[in-house]
């Protein structure tokens, strides 16, 4: 199906009003991107990250006339300069499939491979995770996911109970199961993540349990992995302690290397013994034992 997109770059205080105006004008979707290469490393939980200058893009069916849409939005938001609005035609293609064409098999450690569901495994004898990320984050391409997968390959959780907290696509849970875990549980706050994780488990014929955080009641874990962000990792520390067996292993990632020292100090104060730190690009993985 062909589409057009209408976009305008606006300051932070106009981002939400402009998004609302586009939606009132029957946009199929509205997205935000940074207009000035200004990183936002860690938004507050439950908030939408926006930048000092944000490009707001609305998607419409190509049969929609953009002129009345722009006129409507200008009437609602006269603060937005009429010269800011731009209309572009989008090629008629399957964007999800196009993205998947660039998602190639990847190796982590010695034995573990992530293989797109549309491709053949380069090494059929290896431990292959057949993955379709669906609507949730997690393909192994992000440094923090790569750190966790490589750690799992080196420290295979044979005969362990493992929890993947913030499971995304279920990639870490699936890796743990394929690497010998007896029982694997995953949870997330996003229903789409649970759907993607269940789909990937079924695709790999792996018996695992996934549930939203509010419905999550796993047994105590030998190993708990949480690839989230530094802020939530602090907030969830009591929950991680509750879910881990004594002497259980806690793997934290999703944090910047500059945040590692603070998080190590914080967890050491909560009866977690720091074991090791691994870095990849600007990101870190921290390993603790629950005392």
N, C-alpha and C positions, 0 to 999 in steps of 0.2 A: 504493500500500500504506500503511495507517495505522500510525502509530508512537506510542510513548510515550517520554518521556525521564525519567530519574531523575538528580537532581543533588544535590550536596552541596558546600559551601564549606569548604575545609580549609587549614591552614597548609602551607608549602612541603614540609616533610619527610613529609607524608602524601599528597602528590599521586600519586606513582608507586605506593605500596602500594594506594591507593584505586582507581586505574586498573586495577591487576592484579586486584584483587578483583572489580571489575565485569566484567572480561573472563573471569575464572574462572566468573562467573555468566552466561556466554553472551551478553554484550552484543554487538550488531552493530558498534558503534564506541564510542570514548570520546574526548571532546574536552576541551580546557582553555581557559578564558578568564579574563582578569584580573577579580578581584572588587573591586578598589579603584582602578581607573584609574591603575595604576602602569606606566609605559612601560618596555619592554625594547628598546632600540634595536639592540643587536648581541650576540646570544648567541654563545657559543663554537662553533666549527665542530664538528658532530657531536653537539651537545647539544640537549636539548629545553628551550626557555625556559619557566620557571614563575615565578609571582609569590609574594610573601610570603603573600598570600591568593588562592587559586585556586579557581574554580568548576569542578568536575569533573562532566561530563555524560555519562551512558551512554544509548545508544539501544537500544530493544527493540521487537520486534513488539508491536502493540497487544493481541494476544491473551495476552501474558505477564502474569501476576499480579505486580504490583510488590512486594507484601508479602513473599513468600518471598525475593525478591532482596534486599530491604533487610535482612531478618533474617539472611541469609547474610553479607552484607557487615558487619553489626554484630558478628557472631560473630568474623569474621576481624580486624576493626579496631574493637575496643571503644573506642579513643581518640576515634572520631568520634561526636559527640553524636547520639542518635536524632532530635533536633529539627532537625538539619541537612538531613535527607533530604526532598526534595520531588519529587512525580511530576506530570508534565504530559502532556496529550494533544496530539499534533501533527496538524495538518490533513493529510488525505490529498491530496497534490499533488506534482507533479513539481518538486522544488526547483531542479534545474539549469535547467529551462526558465523557472521563475519568476524566477531571477536574470538569465537572458538577456533577459527582457522589459525589465529596467532598464538594460541595456547598449545605449547608443544610439550612432549614428555620431558620430565625433569628428574634428575637423580639426586638423592640426599644420602650422605654417608656412603657406605659400601653396598647396602642391600636394598634400599628403599627407592621406589620410583613412583611418581605421580603421572598418570597417563590419561589424557582426555578421552572421554567416552567415544569420540569420533575417530580415534586412531588405534593402531595396533601397538602392543607393548614392544619396545626395542629389545628387551631381554625377558622372554616369557618365563625363564627360570627364576627371575628375581622376585622380590615381594612387590607386586604391582597394585597400586590403588587406582581403580578406574573412577575417574571423577568428572562430574558435571556440576559446576558450582551453583547452577540455578540462580536464585535471586539473592543468595547470601555471600558474604565475603569469605574468601579462603580457597586459593588455588595453589599455594606454595610459592607464589611469585614475590610476596612481600617478605622483607628480611626477617621479621619476627616469626612468621610461619616457618620459613626456612630454618631458623635457629631451632625451633621446637622439633621439627621433623628430623633434623640431623642429630639432636640430642636423643630422641627416641631410638634412632637407628643404632647409636652407640650403647644406650642403656635400655635394651629391649626389655619390656615389662613382663617377662615370662611368669605365667601363673599368678598374675596380680589382678587386683580390682583397680580400675583406673577411672577417674572423672575428668571430663573435658568441660571446663566451666567457661562459657562463652563460646559455644561450639561452632558458630558460623555455618560453614558447609559440612561440618563433621569430619574434616580432614585429619585432625589430630586424634580424635576418637578412633577413626578408621585405621590410622597408622598403628595405634596402640593395639588394637584387636589383631591386625595382621602380623604384628611382631610378638604375639604370644600371650597377650592379656586374656585372663579367663573371663572377666566380666568388665564391661565398659558402659559407662553412663555419661550422657552429655546433656547440657542445659544451655538456654539462652533466653534473653528477654524478648526476642523477635520471633513471632510465629513462622515467618518465612525461613528463618534459619533452621527451625525444627523440621519444617517440610523438606528443605534441601538436604539436611543430614539424614533423615529417614530414607529419602530417595537414593542417596549415595550408599547407604548401608545395604539397601536391597539390591542395588546394582552390583555390589561386591559380595553378595550372599553372606553378609556378616551380621550376626545376631547381636544387636546393641539396643540400649534403651535411651530415648531422647524425650525430654519434657521441658516445658516452660519453667522458669525459675519458681513461679508460684505453685507448681505442681510437682516439684522435684524432691523425691524422697529416696535417695540412693543409700546403699550400705556404706560403711566407712571404707575409705580408699587407701590403698598402698601408695598410689601416686595420684596427684591432682595437678593438672595443667591448666593455666589461665593465661591466655594470650589476649589481653584486653588493653587497658591504658593505665598509667601510673596512678591517677586519681581513684578510679574504681578498685584497683588492686589494694590500695590502702583501706578503702571503705569495706571491702569484702574480707579483710584479714580474719575477723572473728568467725565468719562463716567457713573460711578455708580451714581454720583450726578445728572447727566442729566436725567437718567432713573427713578429716584425715585421721588415720590410725596413729598412735604413738610411734615415733621413729619413721613415720611416713614421709615421702618425698614431695616437696612442693616446687613446681616449676612455674616461674612468672616471666612473662614476656609482654611485648606491646609497649615497652617503655623506652625512652630515649636514653642513650648512654649517659648523658648529663644528669639524668634522674636516678641513676643506679645507686649512688652512694647514700642518698637520702632514703631510698626504699630499703636498702640493706640495714641501715641503722634502725629504721622503723620496725622491721620484722625481727631483728635481733632483740628488741625490747619486748617482744611478744612471745618469747620462748621458742623462736625459730632459730636454728643454727645455720649460719651461712656456709655454703659448701663451695660454690664456684660461680664465676661470671663469664659469659661468652658474649662476644660482640660481633656484629656484622653491619657494615656501613655505619650509620649513626644510631643503631638500635642494639638492645641488650637482652640477654636471657639470664635470669638469676635462679640458682638452685639452692634450696634450703631443706633441712631436715626438721620435722616437728619434734621438739623435745618432750 
